[in-house]
Amino acid sequence: MKNFLITIFLFTSLNAFASHEYNLTKTGVILEGYDAVSYFQGATPKKGNAKFQTKVGDATYWFSSEENKNTFLKDPKKYEPAFGGWCAYAVADSKSKVEVDPKSFLIQDGRLLVFYDGFLADTRKKWSTTKDKTPATFLKEADTNWVEVKPKAP
């Protein structure tokens, strides 16, 4: 029983200090396995494949080809999703981390932004069409808020 309690304590303690910066699957994959480079290549991102993967920090990236993996490795910062792959609108609007639909995205100012799109809202649409805020205003707010939001648990 004592060993069990120690194990639970250690797991809870380590989990409390775990990085919540990235929006990852249970296996540590970012963008739900979509190819980060493919977002910059067309209107629809491609699903990646585990055989073309690399790890940057805590995040594992999957790619649809060896070529895209090599492109990413030349300049990872260019292709990493902003705000750790959390919903850009939620970071800007409510200082929170919200799951995303990896197919709901924008490339703005050369940065990959992903958004929640589900039953409750289409936040990419809100980002682009809110009357009192422009996409540039939202991005500036998200950048400002990210410093506070980044270390928080979702």
Secondary structure, 3 states (H helix, E strand, C coil): CHHHHHHHHHHHHHHHCCCCCCCECCCCEEHHHECCHHHHCCCCCCECEEEEEEEECCEEEEECCHHHHHHHHHCHHHHCEHHHHCCHHHHHHHCCCCCCEEEEEEEECCEEEEECECCCCEHHHHHHHCCCCCHHHHHHHHHHHHHHHCCCCC
